[in-house]
Amino acid sequence: MKILTKLTVCLVLSAAAAFGAGTYVGAGAGYWIDSEDMVFNARVGFDVAQQGNLTHAIELEGYSGEDDEGRGIKLRLAGALVNYRLTVDLNAPLYVSFGAGLGATRAKLRGYWYAGTDNAFTYQAIATLGYRITPQFSVEASARYLNIGKVDFSREKIGDDVSAELGVKYHF
């Protein structure tokens, strides 16, 4: 899990450096409300169009999290998504963004008598309030709805969750 997270961060930073202007990177940490566990994410985004105070962007995002089910059972999740984001500049330093994403999650379940790994279709919706400290650097507070589909080892959906997150974003 740690290796996947480090690899995702390295890929995101490399892609951002390669594309230059209109490109940004971001990272965040949050808390899944239902499962009561931490989640971490990293992303690289590309501004594709700007109309007045509206900016349209496409992002590549990776996330990882762990859910301790108790009784020695752990569910580890790592996913990759492609997101669309619409950012609205409110006043000089403030902005809001709304987005949605599609992707896949790799789920690993480990317990005393069982271990399994499978992939699941994943989708999400994101809302963010951001504050630009400089023209390039921002801090953000986000709310995210994440839905992870069915996996073979459980014969049912892993489920959905909502997270509250804090993060940073750097525009090149």
C-alpha positions in Angstrom: 0.0 0.0 0.0 2.8 2.4 0.9 4.6 1.6 -2.3 1.5 2.3 -4.4 0.9 5.6 -2.6 4.5 6.7 -3.2 4.4 5.6 -6.9 1.2 7.5 -7.4 2.7 10.7 -5.9 5.8 10.3 -8.1 3.7 9.8 -11.3 1.5 12.8 -10.5 4.5 15.1 -9.9 6.3 13.8 -13.0 3.3 14.4 -15.3 2.7 17.9 -13.9 6.3 18.9 -14.6 6.1 17.6 -18.1 3.0 19.6 -19.1 3.8 23.0 -17.6 1.3 26.0 -17.8 -2.3 25.2 -17.0 -1.2 22.1 -15.1 -1.6 21.7 -11.3 -0.8 19.1 -8.7 -2.7 18.5 -5.5 -2.6 16.3 -2.4 -4.9 15.8 0.5 -5.8 13.8 3.6 -9.2 13.2 4.9 -11.5 11.2 7.1 -14.1 8.7 5.9 -17.2 9.5 7.9 -19.0 6.1 7.9 -15.9 3.8 8.1 -14.1 6.2 10.5 -10.7 5.9 8.8 -8.2 8.1 7.0 -7.9 8.5 3.2 -5.1 10.1 1.2 -5.1 11.3 -2.4 -2.8 12.9 -5.0 -3.8 14.4 -8.3 -2.6 16.1 -11.4 -4.9 18.3 -13.3 -5.0 20.0 -16.7 -7.0 23.2 -17.3 -8.7 22.6 -20.6 -10.9 25.7 -21.0 -11.5 29.0 -19.3 -14.6 31.2 -19.8 -14.7 34.3 -17.6 -14.6 33.1 -14.0 -15.1 29.5 -14.9 -12.3 27.0 -15.5 -12.9 23.4 -16.8 -10.3 20.8 -15.9 -9.5 17.1 -16.3 -7.7 15.3 -13.4 -5.9 12.1 -12.9 -6.2 11.1 -9.2 -5.0 8.3 -7.0 -6.2 7.5 -3.5 -5.6 5.0 -0.8 -7.3 4.2 2.4 -7.7 1.4 5.0 -10.8 0.3 6.8 -10.2 -1.7 10.0 -13.2 -3.9 10.3 -12.2 -5.2 13.8 -11.6 -8.8 14.9 -8.3 -8.8 12.9 -10.0 -8.0 9.6 -8.5 -5.2 7.4 -9.8 -3.8 4.1 -7.2 -1.9 2.1 -8.3 0.2 -0.8 -6.2 1.9 -3.6 -7.9 3.5 -6.6 -7.3 5.6 -9.7 -9.9 7.9 -11.2 -10.3 10.4 -14.0 -12.2 13.5 -12.8 -13.9 16.5 -14.5 -13.8 19.7 -12.4 -15.5 23.0 -12.8 -13.9 25.8 -10.8 -15.7 29.1 -10.2 -13.6 32.1 -9.0 -15.7 33.9 -6.4 -13.5 36.8 -5.3 -9.8 37.2 -5.7 -8.5 34.5 -3.4 -11.6 32.4 -3.0 -12.9 29.7 -5.4 -15.2 26.7 -5.3 -15.0 23.7 -7.5 -17.4 20.8 -8.3 -16.5 17.6 -9.9 -17.2 14.0 -10.7 -14.9 11.1 -11.5 -14.9 7.5 -12.8 -12.3 4.8 -12.2 -11.4 1.6 -10.5 -10.4 0.5 -6.9 -8.3 -2.4 -5.9 -9.5 -3.9 -2.7 -7.5 -6.3 -0.5 -9.2 -8.0 2.4 -7.1 -9.7 5.0 -8.3 -11.6 8.1 -7.4 -14.5 10.3 -8.8 -17.2 8.0 -9.3 -15.3 4.7 -7.4 -13.2 2.2 -8.7 -11.8 -1.1 -8.0 -9.2 -3.7 -10.3 -7.8 -6.4 -11.0 -4.7 -8.5 -14.2 -2.7 -8.5 -15.7 0.1 -10.6 -15.7 3.4 -8.7 -17.3 6.8 -9.1 -17.2 9.9 -7.0 -18.6 13.5 -6.6 -16.4 16.3 -5.1 -17.1 19.8 -3.8 -14.2 22.0 -2.8 -13.7 25.5 -1.3 -10.3 26.8 -1.9 -8.2 29.8 -0.9 -5.3 31.1 -3.0 -2.4 32.0 -0.8 -0.4 33.0 -3.8 -1.4 32.8 -7.5 0.2 29.3 -7.7 -0.4 27.9 -4.2 -3.8 27.1 -2.6 -5.3 25.4 0.4 -8.5 23.5 0.0 -11.3 22.0 2.1 -13.3 19.3 0.3 -16.3 17.0 0.7 -16.3 13.8 -1.4 -18.8 11.1 -2.0 -17.1 7.8 -3.1 -18.9 4.7 -4.3 -17.0 1.4 -4.7 -18.8 -1.4 -6.6 -19.0 -5.1 -6.2 -15.9 -7.3 -5.5 -15.7 -11.1 -5.7 -14.6 -11.8 -2.2 -17.7 -10.2 -0.6 -20.3 -10.9 -3.3 -21.6 -7.4 -2.6 -20.7 -3.8 -2.9 -18.0 -2.5 -0.6 -20.2 0.5 -0.4 -20.1 4.2 -0.4 -18.7 6.7 2.0 -18.4 10.5 2.4 -15.1 12.1 3.4 -14.1 15.5 4.7 -10.6 16.5 3.4 -8.0 19.1 3.7 -5.4 19.6 1.0 -3.1 21.8 -1.0 -2.8 22.6 -4.7 0.0 24.0 -6.8 -0.6 25.6 -10.2 2.4 25.7 -12.6 
